[in-house]
Amino acid sequence: MERSLAWVLLRLWIWTVPILPAAPGEVRQIAQGVWFREGEFRESDHCNNIWIEMKDYVILVDANWPGGALACQEDLRKTTGKPLRYVLITHHHEDHLYGSPIWTRNGAISVAHRGVVEEMKRYEPKRWQDAVASRRDVAQLRINGPEPPARTFAEEKFVLDDGTRRVEFLHFGWAHTRGDGFVYLPRERILCTGDAVVHGPYNYLGDSNGDNWPRVIERLLKLDVATVLPGHGLPGGQEVLVGQRNFLLELRAAVASTVKAGRKLDDLIVRKGKQPIATTIKLPDSVQKWVTGDLWNPTLGLAVQVEMVFRELTEGKPHGEILGGK
C-alpha cells in the first residue's frame, strides 16, 4: 500500500514539473534524479546531455565533444556527489561520441549498440582527422582516433536496474544512423532520443535510412512516454516525436512527387559552388519547426536534405549506403 501511494505521488510530481525555456548550457531537473543540460549548439556544436541518478552511481547520456564533456562534467558535479559509472552513446556522430575519453579516463564505462562500432569502422579515422584540424578540443586529446565504446549490445534492449530505478537502452533499427540507441525510463515515462529525434532544425540525413526512420519513431510512439529529451533542442512531450516523424514523411513525399513527375535534381536545388543553398521544395507549416531555412549550418539545410532524399529515391538505397558504402 505504501509503495502504491509513493508511486502515485511520484507520477504526479513528474506530470507537474514544468518544462521551462532554458539557455544553452543551463541545467534543469526533469524528474527526481534526472537532469537535462542543453548543449551550446550554435556556439560550439555541443549536443544535449542527460544524467540519471541511480542508488549508488550516475548514468550519462552521450559523451558530447571534448569541450562539451568538460562543461557538462562541471555541471554534473554540482547536482550529485555520486560517481559516474556509465556513459550511454546514442550514436557515432562526433558531437555525441568524441568526448568519451573525458569520461572513461575517470572510470566510466561507455556503452552503445554494436551498430555504433560498425559505423565507426566505415567513417573513422577520417572524420576524427577532420575534427583535429578544425577543433582545438579534439586536437588537445592527442589521440589518433575516437575511442570506441567499451561495451556493446546486439539485442533490442540493454537494461540497467539497481532496484531503485530501471533504465532501458533500446535499439529499434537504422534511422538517423545504423546504431541509434534510445534511453528509456519506463517508471518516469522519460525518453532520451539522441539525434533520431530532435526538437528543431537540427536534422542531418547523411548517415540515415530515410525510408526506415519514420518506422523507428513509430516504435517510440508505442512506448509510454510523457517527456522527450532530444539530442538537440528543448525537451517536450510526444509532440516532439510526432513532429520529427511528420517532417521526415513530408520531406520524402514532397521529393517523391517531383521524382514521379520526372524532374531532375537540378530542378529542385540551387547551388553555390558544390553546396546546395536553396530549394524549390516547400513543406507544410506544421513541420516548419524542423526545417532549416538559413545558412548558419549548411549541412543541415533543407536543400541538402532534398538532395539526400532525391538520391535515396532515385538510387534505391539508404543515403548511409550511398555516403559510406556497403
C-alpha positions, 0 to 999 in steps of 0.5 A: 500500500505504501509503495502504491501511494509513493508511486502515485505521488511520484507520477504526479510530481513528474506530470507537474514539473514544468518544462521551462525555456532554458539557455544553452548550457543551463541545467534543469531537473526533469524528474527526481534524479534526472537532469537535462543540460542543453548543449551550446549548439550554435556556439560550439556544436555541443549536443544535449546531455542527460544524467540519471541518478541511480542508488549508488552511481550516475548514468550519462547520456552521450559523451558530447565533444571534448569541450562539451564533456568538460562543461557538462562534467562541471555541471554534473558535479554540482547536482550529485556527489555520486560517481559516474559509472556509465556513459550511454552513446546514442550514436557515432556522430562526433558531437555525441561520441568524441568526448568519451575519453573525458569520461572513461579516463575517470572510470566510466564505462561507455556503452552503445549498440554494436551498430555504433562500432560498425559505423565507426569502422566505415567513417573513422579515422577520417572524420576524427582527422577532420575534427583535429584540424578544425577543433582545438578540443579534439586536437588537445586529446592527442589521440589518433582516433575516437575511442570506441565504446567499451561495451556493446549490445546486439539485442533490442534492449540493454537494461540497467536496474539497481532496484531503485530505478530501471533504465532501458537502452533500446535499439529499434533499427537504422534511422538517423544512423545504423546504431541509434540507441534510445534511453528509456525510463519506463517508471518516469515515462522519460525518453532520451532520443539522441539525434533520431529525434530532435526538437528543431532544425537540427536534422542531418540525413547523411548517415540515415535510412530515410525510408526506415526512420519514420518506422523507428519513431513509430516504435517510440510512439508505442512506448509510454512516454510523457517527456522527450529529451532530444539530442538537440533542442528543448525537451517536450512531450510526444509532440516532439516525436510526432513532429520529427516523424511528420517532417521526415514523411513530408520531406520524402513525399514532397521529393517523391512527387517531383521524382514521379513527375520526372524532374531532375535534381537540378530542378529542385536545388540551387547551388553555390559552388558544390553546396546546395543553398536553396530549394524549390521544395516547400513543406507544410507549416506544421513541420516548419519547426524542423526545417532549416531555412538559413545558412548558419549550418549548411549541412543541415539545410533543407536543400541538402536534405532534398538532395539526400532524399532525391538520391535515396529515391532515385538510387534505391538505397539508404543515403548511409549506403550511398555516403559510406558504402556497403 
